[in-house]
Amino acid sequence: MKSHARMRRLAALAVMTGGSFLLAACSSTDSAYELMRQQQEQEAFMQSKEIEHWEKRKPSDRQMAVQMLQETQKQGRYFASLAYADAMQKEYGADPEMMALRAEALRQTGQLEQAAATFKSLLGTPVSARAYQGLGLIAGSRQNFEAAAHYLAKAAGLDPTQAALQSDLGYAYLRAGRPDLARLALGKAAELEPDNPKILSNMALYLLVSGAPQRAQFVMQQAGMNEATQQAVAEMAGQIGRELEQLHASRQREQLLARAQRARTVDAQFAGEAAASDGSPVASRRVVVSQDGQAPVTQPSPAARPAALVSDAGLNRPLLESLAPASAH
């Protein structure tokens, strides 16, 4: 305990010292390179201190070392966990469990390319679920929510009872414009961990985007969110709603263009087959297009509107039941 407290004091001193260095640099130079170099020096200093700490507290076997690494990450000390992971690999050799923890530390410290490469190397191992989860979170951080949903769905298939994973999957589905699948994943997450604030925040987002502000308000109150947090969730929901409208319009345009292309292909095939059958000129069937020349006049069936939610009287029902979509319009 004394050693741990001393380490915390050293870390705090290093951060305070680093802050004063950065302020001095800002006053003397505007060089982004210089700032980055000094930050890297401070990170290296912190890691060197963590290595010293590791040497003093070196676990007696690999399993204890993994537990030490897990505890370090629970504390949010991801740079420290990188240092420990390197020391573990030298001491005990690499294995999937340790590599997955190291990849997560790389992700948390912004080293996404290295993290993704490590996660991909772990697919097909006993930690495949965590590897898919890591890849999904990386894709989500890059705003690629289709890929995020794909990877997180793979992870959830391997580890279906992890509430945080189901919540992340629901959020990815929502951002990818698939509210029906988001509802199912978030319902599972909320029933697995009904008091988890992050899960309830994602649930409130889903309800606001889906047009159920009263039920979203109820969820946020149940989660104990203050007014500022509720406002932040509402603003995020508004932004997501606007993005989804744009996504929906883009998909409609793509569908119209695809229909027009299929119609032109069928006409060309029809004309060619008719000409080949009797050798006489045959007027090809004309495709009637709209005035902008992009799509057939025949209108496609309207895209399904976001599913309406059941009345607020269902708030006290089980979550999966109360989130059931209404019948299609």
N, C-alpha and C positions, 0 to 999 in steps of 0.2 A: 504493500500500500504506500509506504514512504517513497519507494522508487517511482511508483506510478504518479504520485503527487509531484515529485521533483520533475518528472518528465513533462507534466502539464505546465509547470512553471517555466521550464525551458522553452516549450512550444509557444507559450504566451509571450515570453521575452523575444523570441525569434520573430513572431508576427508583429509585435510593437516596433522592434528594430527595423524590420522590413518596411513597415509603414512610413517610418521617418526617412528611410533611404529613398522611397518612392516620392515623398513630398519634396525632398531636396532635388531629386532628378527633375521633377516637374518644374521647379523654379529655375533650374539651370539649363535645361535643354528640352526641346519638344520632340526629341527623337523617339519614335515608337520602338525602334530597335533597342535603344538603350534601356527603356522601361522593361521590355520583354526579357532582355538579358539579366537585369537585376531580379526580376521575378523568378527566373529560372535558377539563379544563384540561391535565392531564398528557399525555393523548393528543394534544391539539392542539399542545402544545409539542414532542412527539416528531416529529409530522408536519412541523412547521415546520423542524426541524433536518434532516429527511430531504429537504425541498424544497431547502434550502441545499446539501445534499450532491449532489442531482441537478444543480443549477446548475453545481457545480464539475466534475461528471463527465459532463455531458450527452453522450450518444452522438451520433455524427455522422450516423446515419440511423435509420429506423424499425426495421429488422430488429435492429440492435444494441440499440436501446431495448427491444424485446421480449425479447431474450436477457437483458438486465440485469434486467428484471422477473421473468423465470423464475428467475434465479439468486437473487434476493431471496426468492422464495417457497420455494425449496429450503432456504434457511437458516431458514425459519420466521418471517420478518420480514414479517408480513402487513399490519400498519399502515403500515410503510414502503412496501410494494408498492402500497397504496392511494394514498399520496402520489405515488409515481412514475407510477401509471396516470393520475392527474389531470393531471400535468405532461405526460405523453406525449400525452394527448388534445388539450391546448392546442397542443402543438408539431407533431404529425403528423396530428391528426384521429383519429376513432374508427374501428376496424375490428374484425371478429369476433374475431381472435386476442387483441387487447388487451382487448376487452370480456369475453371468457371469463376471462382472468386477473384482471381486476378483480372479476368476479362471484365467483370463487373466494376472493379476498381478503375480500370482503364476507361470504361464508359462514363463513370461518375466524375472523372477528372478531365473529361473532354477529349480523350484520345480515341476518337470513334473508329478510325480506320483500323487501328491495331485491335481494338475491342471486337469489331465485326469479324476480322480475320480469325481471331481466337475462338469466338463463338461458332463460326462456321466449321472450324476444325473439330468441334466437339459434337457435331450432329452425328447421330448414330451411336453415341456412347451412353452410359448410364445417366448422364446429366443433359440429355437432349432437350428436355422440357425447359431447363434454364437457358440453354443455348438459343432455342427458338424465342424465348421470352426476351432475352437480351437483344437479339436481332430485331424483334418487333419494336422494342423501346427505342432503338437507334433509328429505325425507319420513321417512327413517330416524331422524334426530335428533329428530323429533316422534313417534316410536314408531308411525308409520303404515307398517307393513312391507309391506302389500299394495301400496300406491302406490309404495313404494321398490323393490319387486321389479319392478313394471311399468316404471318409468323406467329402472332399471339393465339390464333385459332389452333395452330399446330401445337403450341405449348399447352393450351387448355385441354386439348384432346389427350395429352400425356399426363397432365396434372389437373384434373377437373375440379378439385376441391380447394384450390388456392384462391381465396376471395380477391386478393389484390390483382391477381392475374385476370380473373373474370371482369373486374372493374376496368382494368386497362383495355381489355378486349372490347367491352361495351363502349368505352370512349372512342376507340379507333373506329368501330363500326359507325358510331354517330357522326364522326368527322368525315367518314368516307361516304356518307349519304345513304346509310342502310339502317334506318331507325328500327325496323322490325327485329333485326338481329341484335341491335344495341339493347333493346328492351329485354330480351331473354338473358343476355350476359349480365346486365346490371341487376336484373331480378335475382339471378343466382348469387351474385356477389353480395347483395344486401341481405339475403336470407342466411348466407354463410357467416357474415359478420355485420349484423344489423346496427352496431354502434360505431362502425368505422367512419370517421369524418370524411376521409377522401372518397370513400364509396358513396356516401350520402351526397357529397358535392357533385359527383358525376351523375347521380340519380336526379338531383335538382336541375342540372344542366339539361339532361334528357327531357324532363318534363317541361321546362321553359321552351326549349326548341320545338317541342311537339305541341305547344299551345295549351298548356295546363298550368297557368301561373299560380292558381290557388293551391293546387296539390304540391307544386314546387315550394311554395311558401311554407306549407305544412312540414315538408321534409327538412327544409333548412332550419325551421324552429325546433324540430325534433333533434337535429344535430347540434343545437345550441350555438348557431352562427350569429355573430353580432351584425349590426346594420351595415357596417363597412364591408364585411365579407359577403353578405347577401347582395349588396350592390355590385361587388366585383363579379359574383357569379352571374347576375343578371346581365351585366355588360358583356361578359364572355359569351353568354347564350345569344345575345343580339348579334355579335360578330359571327358566331357559328351559323346562325340562321341566315345571315346575308350570304355567307360563303356557300351554304347549301343551295340557296336559290340560284346562284351563279352556276354551281355544279349541275343542278337539275336542268337549267336552260342549255348548258353546253351538251349534256347528254341527249336532250331532245334534238338539237341541231345535228348531232352525229347520227342519230337514228333516222332523221329525215334524209340526210345525204346518203346513208347506206341503202334506204329504200329506193331512192332515185337511181343509184348505181345498179341495184339488182334489177330494176325495171328495164334499164337500158341494156343490160346483159341478156335478159330474156328476149327482148325485141330483136337483138342481133342474132341470137340463136334461132328464133322463129323464122326470120327472113332467110337465113342461110339454109335451114332445112327445107323450106318451101321451094327455094330456087333449085336446090339439088334434086328434089323429087320430080319435077316436070321440066326443068330447064327454062321455064317461062318467067319473065320478070314479075315479081310479086311485090306489091307495095307493102312495105313493112308496117306493122301496127304502130301507130303513132302514140307516143307517150305524152300525155297532156301534163304540162308542168305548171307550176304556179308562176305568177308574174315575175318573181325574182329569178326564175329559171333554176332553182335549186332542189325542188322537191315536187313529187306528184301532187295533183290537186286533191286526190283522195286523202283525206286527213287520217293520220294514224289515230288509233284509239287513245284517248287522253291518258297521260301517265297517271298512275295511281297517286293520289294526293296522300300526304302524310297521314297515317292512321289516326283518327280521332280517339281520344281517350275516354274512358268511362266516366260517369258523373262523380262529383266529389263525394257522394255518399259512400263510395267504395274505399275511402281512405283507410279504414280500419280492417279491411280484408287482407289476406295474405298478399305479399308484394306481387308475386307472379300473377295472381288473379286480378289484383287491382290495376295492373299494367296491361291487361289484355287489350289488344287493338279492337276497334269497332269494325263492323262489316264494311267491305269495300263499297265505295260509292259507284 
